[in-house]
Amino acid sequence: MFFKLCFMFLAVGFVKGAILNRPPISRIVGGEDAADGSVPYQASLRSILGSHFCGGTIISERWVLTAAHCTVGQSKLTMKVVVGTNSLVRGGDTYRVEKIWVHEAYDPYNIVNDISLVKLAQDIKMGSKVQAIGLPENDTAGGADLVLTGWGRISYPGSLPDQLQTINLTALSVDECQQIYSHMASVMDSQVCSLTKEGEGACHGDSGGPLVEGDSVVGIVSWGIPCAKGFPDVYTRVYSFLDWITNITSDNVVVEN
């Protein structure tokens, strides 16, 4: 899905515009299988036929947070959401979609404002393996300890794993991230970057999934140079969109899909 993990770059990497066709991030490289029930806020966005194309984050009984590039072109008739399982082929609860909100300022060329909300047709049944995660009360600083989870590829090229993957990462400041990308792409204050070392990071299939700091989802997998080539992965900074999220989830707007 070019990967609908906002690793919206070509195989050579995520680069802006004509220089880099940033493809969505799809899968975690260098991670390990997540323990059963350890990521209860993780969601899988799937086609009607059951194919996983993006990750998502449960933020309340009715709402799933994901990336705009994951839902552009989708509708309530073309996708479903599965929660409560670490496997792509077994278990979990499936929910129909009621509405999709894509940020009105989403720019697919520069990959900014890459955020979307999915309202489910019924409340999620919470339990030990299904829980909402909180939104951040504070901004994420460089050096913060982060956790990324997803079903993205563990190598590139390669296939999606069955088991949910998890990896510990470290946040970079926007300035540090921009220096690394310098002549290739622009990194905005509304984005978070992570980088540990070459061989560890997001890949195709992780797009839209959660980047977590402590007990809050602070990032949404957006774009990067696939996969784990030693360049930072770039995420939508959830803290920058708190007002937008609150406005949508409180049903203060009406949008037709």
C-alpha positions, -999 to 999 in steps of 0.1 A, spaced: 0 0 0 29 23 -7 27 18 16 -1 29 36 22 34 65 31 66 56 63 52 46 54 72 16 87 70 0 101 48 -27 121 18 -17 151 40 -16 137 61 12 113 87 23 119 119 6 98 149 -1 82 156 -35 100 146 -66 131 138 -46 115 113 -23 82 96 -27 77 89 10 60 56 13 41 45 44 58 25 71 47 -11 72 65 -32 97 90 -32 125 125 -43 118 147 -55 147 118 -60 171 104 -90 189 70 -107 194 48 -87 218 36 -106 248 0 -117 245 -23 -89 258 6 -65 264 -6 -40 238 -43 -38 244 -47 -5 226 -34 -18 193 -58 -20 164 -55 -35 129 -72 -18 100 -82 -43 74 -99 -46 41 -134 -62 39 -116 -93 28 -95 -93 59 -61 -80 46 -42 -59 72 -31 -26 56 -24 -2 86 -22 -1 123 -43 21 147 -47 30 183 -78 26 205 -83 60 223 -119 54 235 -148 29 233 -158 43 199 -127 59 184 -95 46 167 -66 70 159 -45 63 127 -27 81 99 -45 100 71 -26 82 44 -42 50 58 -78 61 53 -77 83 22 -97 65 -4 -113 42 22 -149 44 34 -171 27 60 -179 1 33 -143 -8 24 -126 -14 58 -131 -29 92 -112 -27 125 -99 -57 145 -88 -54 181 -79 -78 209 -54 -101 192 -16 -101 185 -22 -123 154 -32 -112 120 -49 -146 113 -65 -156 146 -87 -142 173 -98 -107 181 -130 -88 177 -141 -72 145 -159 -38 143 -176 -21 114 -168 15 107 -194 43 110 -174 73 98 -138 84 89 -123 118 95 -92 128 76 -75 159 88 -86 187 65 -51 200 61 -35 167 53 -9 171 26 0 138 9 29 154 -11 48 167 19 32 142 44 21 167 70 -10 166 92 -10 129 86 -37 120 111 -72 105 108 -99 93 132 -121 63 127 -155 61 145 -167 26 149 -204 15 144 -206 2 180 -188 5 213 -156 -16 217 -160 -43 243 -132 -36 267 -113 -64 286 -79 -76 296 -67 -76 260 -86 -46 248 -81 -12 264 -80 25 253 -47 44 258 -46 80 270 -36 110 249 -5 130 259 -6 157 286 29 168 278 49 172 246 76 146 238 111 158 241 143 145 224 158 116 244 124 102 255 120 65 258 94 52 233 77 20 223 66 12 188 43 -18 179 30 -30 146 26 -58 120 50 -41 95 75 -61 76 105 -73 96 127 -69 66 125 -52 32 115 -67 9 96 -93 29 62 -104 41 41 -92 71 45 -111 103 16 -129 119 26 -119 154 25 -82 166 60 -68 169 74 -44 196 106 -24 199 120 2 222 131 34 206 145 68 215 131 102 204 151 127 185 145 164 187 130 180 156 163 199 150 183 167 152 159 149 129 160 178 104 198 179 103 199 142 94 173 147 66 187 181 56 186 181 18 161 153 15 129 163 33 115 187 58 106 177 94 80 198 111 73 207 147 41 187 144 61 155 139 82 132 162 112 113 151 129 82 165 162 66 159 182 40 177 205 23 152 206 8 117 185 -24 117 159 -11 141 128 8 132 95 8 113 87 -6 79 58 -11 55 27 -22 74 34 -3 106 18 29 92 -9 44 113 2 25 143 10 37 179 42 52 192 39 53 230 56 71 257 47 59 292 9 56 293 1 78 263 1 75 225 24 103 214 30 94 177 13 79 147 36 61 122 38 83 92 69 82 70 106 73 67 132 56 45 123 20 45 133 1 63 156 6 93 184 20 71 198 42 98 175 72 91 149 84 116 114 73 114 89 101 114 56 101 132 26 125 135 30 143 169 -3 136 187 3 164 211 1 189 182 -34 177 173 -51 174 207 -77 201 200 -85 186 166 -90 151 182 -112 165 210 -133 184 185 -139 154 163 -145 129 191 -169 151 209 -190 151 177 -187 188 172 -184 184 134 -204 166 108 -185 150 79 -200 128 53 -179 99 40 
